[in-house]
Amino acid sequence: MRVIACLLLVIRGAFADPVAIVPDAPASPQPVVVPRATFGPSWDLDGTYLWLGPVGAASHIDARWDSTFGGEAAVVVVHERDLLGLAGLNLGASRWTERGGGRVWVDGLIGTHVLGRMMGASLGPILEISELAHPRLGASIGVWGFAGITPFARVGAVANLGMFAELGVHIALPVLRR
């Protein structure tokens, strides 16, 4: 009997007064205004860029042909309407397919508009790395043209290997623009 009395008291307490529901807050008297987007024109490519991408080349060095594959990173400043339309630095590394080892380089880059395309020159040191020999220092000078991809040609010299000639392509993918 006591159990039933307790049960009735609990059930009676469960039927509480209904809770008053407060409606949502009134709408703001002023509409929210989003400022108009300020995108620059798509034709204006001026700015500082970080380009990353693969590089491949065929090289004639040490009296034979071999190919290299690797990657490059370039930081460039573009001013399309100026005489010096591009200036920057390029850091790259590639591996030989037959010889073993590879090469690392840092190039200074400059470019200008020629016949409606950005074309330019590169200059910088090279470090030839081999699995069987000490690193060898060298240097190169090159020309390049931007046409969606960047074909290039360069000549240079590496200590104890002599002169080399190289034809290749870099696929520059813009990663960052400021």
N, C-alpha and C positions, 0 to 999 in steps of 0.2 A: 504494500500500500504506500509506503514511504517513497518507493521508487516511482510510482505513478504520480504522486504529488510533486515530486522534483521535476519529473518530465513535463507536467503541465505548467509549472512555473517557468521552465526554460522555454517552452513553446510560446507561452504568453509574452515573454520578454523579447522574443524574436520578431514579433509584429510591432515594430517601432513606427513612429510617425514618419510619413513620407518626407524625403529630403527635397527641399526646394532646388530646382535646377536653374542655374544662372545662365542666361543666354550669352553667346559670344559677345566680345567687346564690340562696340559700334565701329563701323568702318571709318577710316581716316577721312577727314573732310577734304584733304588735299591729295590729289593723285600723285603717285610716285613717278618721278620723271627720271628716265635713264638718259645720260648724256649721249650724244651722237658719237659713234665710233670714229676714231681719227686714224684710219689706216693710211699709210703713205701710198703713193701711186706704185702700181706693180712694175712699171718700167724703170723705176729708180732703184738701181742695184748698189748705190753707194753704201759703204759701211765696212765694218771689220768682220771677217769671216774666219771660221775654223773649218777646214776641209779635211776629211779623212777618206782614204780609199786605197784600193789595190793598185799595184804597179807591176807591169811586166815589160821585159825588154830582151832584145837580142844583142849580144855584145861580141865584138871581135877583139880578143885580148890574148896575149901569149901565143900568137900565131894561129889561133883557131877560134871558131864560133861556139858560143854557148848562150844559154838563156838564163834569165833571172826572174824570180817572182817574189813579191813582197808587199809592203805597204808604205804609205806616206801620210804625213800630217803636215798641213800648211796653215800658217796664220798669215792672212793677207789683208791689206787695206785697199779697198776699191774706190776710186774717184773717176767714174767713167768719162766725165766731160773735161778732165784735165789732160795735159800732155802726158804726164806720168800717171797712167790710169790704174796701175797696180804696183804695190810694193809689199814685200813680205819675206818670210822665212819658210823653208821647207826642210823637214827632218824625215829621212827614209831609211829603210833597211830592206835588203833582199837577199835571197839565197840562190846560189848557183845550182843548176840542175845536174850538171856533169862533173864539174871541177871539185865540188865539195866546198864548204865554207860559204862566205857571202861578203856583203859589203854594207857599210853604214855611211851615210852622208848628211851634210847640212849645207843647204844652198840658200844664197840670197836670191830673191826673185824681183824682177822689174818687168813691167808690161805697158803697152800702149795700143791704141786702135790702129790697125793696118787693114785696109780694104774691108772695113765693117766688122772685123773680128779682133778680139784681144790676143795679141802676140807679144812674146817677150823673150828674155834671156835669163839664164841662171849661172851662178858661179859659186864654187865652194869646195871645201876639202872632202876627201873620201878616205875611209879606213877600210882596207881590204883585209878580211879575216879568213883564216884558213885553219883547218883542223890539224894540219901537219907543219905549219910554219908560223913564225911570229907575225903579228899584225904589220901591215905595210901601209904607209901613208901615201896619199895621192891627192890629186885635185882634178876638177873638171870644169868645163864651160859648155853651156848648152843653149839651145833655142827651143821654144815651145809655142803652141797655138791652142787657144781654147775654142772647141767646137762641140760643146756638150761633154765630150771626153777631151783629154789633153795629150795629143801626140807630142813627142819630143825627140830630139837628137842631141847627143853630146859627145864631146871628145875630151880626153884627159890622159893623164899619166899616173902610174902607180910605181913606187920604188921597187926595183928588181923584177918588174914585169914589163915595163915599157909603156908604150902608148896604147890606148884603146879607143874604139868607136862604138857607139851604142844608139840603137833606135828602139823606141818603146812607146808605151801609152800609160797614162795615169787616169783613173776614173775618179775625178774629184767629187765627193759627195758633201754638200754643205751641211754641217752639223750644228753650227751656232752662228748667228748673225747679230751684231750689235750696231 
